[in-house]
Amino acid sequence: MGLRDSSRTRVAPVFGHLYCRDVSGRTWLPDLLSLVQAQCPPLPKKALKSADWWPRERALHAPPGLLRWLIANCTAPRDEALGTGDTRRKREALVRRDPETVSEALRLLSGMGAGRNWYTLEGPSQPDAFVEADEFVVVIEGKRTESAPTTKTEWMPVRHQMLRHLDAAWEIREQRPVVGLMIVEGENGGGTLPAGYRDYRESLEGGTALDDSLPHRTKEERAVILQAFAGVTTWRAVLEALRVPDDVLIPQLSADGV
């Protein structure tokens, strides 16, 4: 966030320009996905169903399976995440694995859904750009000032942001292919990935990050969701490959956020 907020100074200007050029995405989606060597899904036959970014980012609800897993397995978060009053007392009981409180939370989740409640321990995921057609779903996370990916949430010490987006998109895919990619600011504004993003996609294949980020998924589901993450590219590469003029970018917002 701040004066160089990527959602407003990179994502919205670039994707707004592309969408104005072609509301179906047929002329720019293949070039975008080729930057991360992703196989382009079947191209849409008509205008995109959804093309959402700032100021209307798409909120993707946390998978019910994850919310159930968190109720049964949560550990103590930062103090602020516990809330106050009855919410705090209930959540402290969940952290202690109090059987009655766990049962109550699971029952309420099943009957009332995943709104803002004491038993809901992950809110919606909001990719910076969400592109949807009858044929596919694409989720995009844009970065400008962050030197490395976001890898945790309030209630999960390991929950990689890109996997979180894909996990939520998986719930609404309806058998459609899902593709995820990250676009970051290159070194000195160029096309070279910063060190924190080099080999990021490959790094998720080893270690425990994938399992820890998707504990509610089967081994097979985790593998397919990881496969949906195509990789990381730079804003410079996007501008050049998709022939977007530099002057659509916003160097920084004014002090009053305009």
C-alpha positions as CSV (number, residue, x, y, z in Angstrom):
1,M,0.0,0.0,0.0
2,G,1.1,3.6,0.2
3,L,2.0,6.0,-2.6
4,R,3.3,3.2,-4.8
5,D,0.4,0.8,-4.2
6,S,0.8,-1.8,-6.9
7,S,-3.0,-2.3,-7.3
8,R,-3.4,1.3,-8.3
9,T,-0.1,2.2,-10.0
10,R,0.5,-1.0,-11.9
11,V,-2.4,-3.5,-12.0
12,A,-5.3,-1.2,-12.7
13,P,-3.6,0.9,-15.4
14,V,-2.1,-2.0,-17.3
15,F,-5.1,-4.3,-17.2
16,G,-7.5,-1.4,-17.7
17,H,-5.6,-0.6,-20.9
18,L,-5.7,-4.2,-22.1
19,Y,-9.4,-4.6,-21.3
20,C,-10.2,-1.5,-23.3
21,R,-8.2,-2.9,-26.1
22,D,-10.1,-6.2,-26.2
23,V,-12.9,-7.1,-23.7
24,S,-12.6,-10.8,-24.7
25,G,-8.9,-11.1,-23.8
26,R,-8.3,-13.0,-27.0
27,T,-5.6,-10.7,-28.3
28,W,-3.6,-10.3,-25.0
29,L,-4.2,-13.3,-22.7
30,P,-2.0,-15.7,-24.8
31,D,0.9,-13.2,-24.8
32,L,0.5,-12.6,-21.1
33,L,0.5,-16.3,-20.2
34,S,3.4,-17.0,-22.6
35,L,5.7,-14.9,-20.4
36,V,5.5,-17.6,-17.7
37,Q,5.4,-20.4,-20.3
38,A,1.9,-21.2,-19.3
39,Q,-0.3,-23.1,-21.8
40,C,-3.1,-20.8,-22.7
41,P,-6.5,-22.3,-22.0
42,P,-9.2,-22.3,-24.7
43,L,-9.8,-18.6,-25.7
44,P,-13.2,-17.1,-24.9
45,K,-15.7,-16.8,-27.7
46,K,-17.2,-13.6,-26.2
47,A,-16.5,-10.9,-23.7
48,L,-15.0,-12.0,-20.4
49,K,-17.5,-12.9,-17.6
50,S,-15.3,-11.1,-15.1
51,A,-12.4,-8.7,-15.3
52,D,-11.9,-7.4,-11.8
53,W,-9.1,-5.3,-10.3
54,W,-8.9,-2.0,-8.4
55,P,-11.2,-0.5,-7.4
56,R,-13.3,-3.6,-7.7
57,E,-11.1,-6.5,-6.7
58,R,-12.8,-9.9,-6.7
59,A,-13.2,-11.5,-3.2
60,L,-12.8,-15.3,-3.3
61,H,-14.1,-17.0,-0.2
62,A,-11.9,-19.3,1.8
63,P,-12.6,-23.0,1.0
64,P,-14.9,-24.6,3.6
65,G,-12.4,-27.4,4.0
66,L,-9.7,-25.0,5.2
67,L,-12.1,-23.2,7.6
68,R,-13.0,-26.6,9.1
69,W,-9.3,-27.5,9.4
70,L,-8.4,-24.2,11.1
71,I,-11.2,-24.7,13.7
72,A,-9.7,-28.1,14.6
73,N,-6.0,-27.3,14.3
74,C,-5.5,-23.5,14.9
75,T,-2.6,-22.3,17.0
76,A,-2.3,-18.9,18.8
77,P,-2.1,-16.0,16.3
78,R,-0.9,-12.4,17.0
79,D,-2.9,-11.0,19.9
80,E,-4.9,-8.7,17.6
81,A,-6.3,-11.6,15.6
82,L,-8.1,-13.0,18.7
83,G,-10.4,-10.0,18.8
84,T,-12.2,-8.8,21.9
85,G,-15.1,-9.8,24.1
86,D,-17.0,-13.0,23.3
87,T,-15.0,-13.4,20.0
88,R,-11.8,-13.5,22.0
89,R,-13.0,-15.9,24.6
90,K,-14.3,-18.3,21.9
91,R,-11.1,-18.1,19.9
92,E,-8.9,-18.7,22.9
93,A,-11.0,-21.8,23.6
94,L,-10.4,-23.0,20.0
95,V,-6.6,-22.5,20.5
96,R,-6.9,-24.6,23.7
97,R,-8.8,-27.3,21.6
98,D,-11.8,-27.1,23.9
99,P,-14.0,-29.9,22.6
100,E,-17.3,-28.1,23.1
101,T,-16.1,-24.9,21.5
102,V,-14.6,-26.8,18.5
103,S,-17.9,-28.7,18.0
104,E,-19.9,-25.5,18.3
105,A,-17.7,-23.8,15.7
106,L,-18.0,-26.6,13.2
107,R,-21.8,-26.7,13.7
108,L,-22.1,-23.0,13.1
109,L,-19.8,-23.0,10.1
110,S,-21.9,-25.8,8.5
111,G,-25.1,-23.9,9.1
112,M,-24.2,-20.3,8.7
113,G,-21.4,-20.2,6.3
114,A,-18.1,-18.3,6.3
115,G,-19.1,-14.7,7.1
116,R,-17.3,-12.5,9.6
117,N,-17.8,-14.7,12.7
118,W,-15.6,-15.8,15.6
119,Y,-15.3,-19.2,14.1
120,T,-14.1,-17.9,10.7
121,L,-10.3,-17.9,10.8
122,E,-9.5,-16.9,7.3
123,G,-11.3,-14.2,5.3
124,P,-11.7,-13.9,1.5
125,S,-8.7,-13.9,-0.7
126,Q,-8.4,-10.9,-3.1
127,P,-6.1,-11.4,-6.1
128,D,-5.0,-8.1,-7.7
129,A,-6.6,-9.2,-11.0
130,F,-9.2,-11.8,-11.6
131,V,-10.1,-12.8,-15.1
132,E,-12.9,-15.2,-15.8
133,A,-14.5,-16.7,-18.9
134,D,-16.7,-19.6,-19.6
135,E,-13.5,-21.5,-20.6
136,F,-11.0,-20.6,-17.7
137,V,-10.2,-18.7,-14.6
138,V,-7.0,-16.6,-14.2
139,V,-5.8,-15.1,-10.9
140,I,-2.9,-12.6,-10.9
141,E,-1.0,-11.1,-7.9
142,G,0.8,-7.9,-8.7
143,K,3.7,-6.6,-6.7
144,R,5.8,-3.4,-6.8
145,T,7.5,-2.7,-3.6
146,E,7.6,-6.1,-1.9
147,S,11.0,-7.8,-2.1
148,A,9.6,-11.3,-1.7
149,P,6.3,-13.1,-1.8
150,T,3.8,-13.0,1.1
151,T,3.9,-16.4,2.9
152,K,1.6,-16.3,5.9
153,T,-1.8,-15.1,7.2
154,E,-3.0,-14.2,10.7
155,W,-3.9,-17.8,11.6
156,M,-1.4,-19.7,9.5
157,P,2.4,-19.2,9.8
158,V,2.7,-20.8,6.4
159,R,0.0,-19.9,3.8
160,H,1.6,-18.6,0.6
161,Q,-0.5,-15.8,-0.9
162,M,-0.4,-17.2,-4.5
163,L,-1.5,-20.7,-3.3
164,R,-4.2,-19.1,-1.2
165,H,-5.6,-17.4,-4.4
166,L,-5.5,-20.6,-6.4
167,D,-7.0,-22.6,-3.5
168,A,-10.0,-20.2,-3.4
169,A,-10.3,-20.1,-7.2
170,W,-10.3,-23.9,-7.2
171,E,-13.6,-23.9,-5.3
172,I,-15.4,-22.0,-8.1
173,R,-13.7,-23.4,-11.2
174,E,-16.5,-25.8,-12.2
175,Q,-14.1,-28.0,-14.1
176,R,-12.5,-25.1,-15.9
177,P,-8.7,-24.8,-16.0
178,V,-7.2,-22.3,-13.4
179,V,-4.0,-20.4,-14.1
180,G,-2.2,-18.2,-11.6
181,L,0.8,-15.9,-12.1
182,M,2.6,-13.1,-10.3
183,I,3.8,-9.8,-11.9
184,V,6.5,-8.0,-9.9
185,E,8.7,-4.9,-10.3
186,G,11.9,-5.9,-11.9
187,E,15.3,-4.8,-10.7
188,N,15.7,-1.1,-11.4
189,G,12.4,-1.2,-13.2
190,G,13.7,-3.6,-15.8
191,G,13.0,-7.2,-16.8
192,T,15.2,-9.0,-14.3
193,L,13.4,-10.7,-11.4
194,P,14.4,-9.5,-7.9
195,A,16.3,-12.2,-6.0
196,G,13.2,-12.9,-3.7
197,Y,11.2,-14.0,-6.7
198,R,13.7,-16.0,-8.7
199,D,12.9,-19.7,-8.7
200,Y,10.0,-19.0,-6.5
201,R,7.6,-21.3,-8.4
202,E,10.2,-24.1,-8.3
203,S,10.9,-23.6,-4.6
204,L,7.3,-24.6,-3.8
205,E,8.0,-28.1,-5.2
206,G,10.4,-28.9,-2.4
207,G,10.2,-28.5,1.4
208,T,6.9,-28.3,3.3
209,A,5.5,-25.0,2.0
210,L,2.9,-26.6,-0.3
211,D,1.6,-29.0,2.4
212,D,1.6,-26.3,5.1
213,S,-0.3,-23.9,2.8
214,L,-2.9,-26.4,1.7
215,P,-3.3,-28.7,4.8
216,H,-7.0,-29.4,3.9
217,R,-6.2,-30.7,0.4
218,T,-5.1,-34.2,-0.6
219,K,-1.7,-34.9,-2.0
220,E,-3.1,-35.1,-5.5
221,E,-5.1,-31.8,-5.2
222,R,-2.0,-30.0,-3.9
223,A,0.0,-31.2,-6.9
224,V,-2.7,-29.9,-9.3
225,I,-3.1,-26.6,-7.6
226,L,0.7,-26.1,-7.7
227,Q,0.7,-26.9,-11.4
228,A,-1.8,-24.1,-11.9
229,F,0.7,-21.6,-10.6
230,A,2.6,-20.8,-13.9
231,G,5.3,-18.5,-12.4
232,V,6.5,-15.0,-12.0
233,T,7.2,-12.3,-14.6
234,T,7.9,-8.5,-14.4
235,W,5.9,-5.5,-15.3
236,R,8.6,-4.5,-17.9
237,A,8.2,-7.8,-19.6
238,V,4.4,-7.4,-19.7
239,L,4.7,-3.9,-21.2
240,E,7.0,-5.0,-23.9
241,A,5.3,-8.3,-24.8
242,L,1.8,-6.9,-24.8
243,R,2.8,-3.5,-26.4
244,V,1.5,-1.4,-23.5
245,P,2.9,2.1,-23.5
246,D,4.9,3.2,-20.5
247,D,2.8,6.2,-19.9
248,V,-0.1,4.1,-18.7
249,L,1.9,3.5,-15.5
250,I,1.5,5.8,-12.5
251,P,4.8,6.6,-10.8
252,Q,3.1,7.3,-7.5
253,L,-0.1,8.5,-6.0
254,S,-0.5,11.9,-4.6
255,A,-0.4,12.4,-0.8
256,D,-4.2,12.4,-0.7
257,G,-4.3,9.0,-2.4
258,V,-5.5,10.3,-5.8
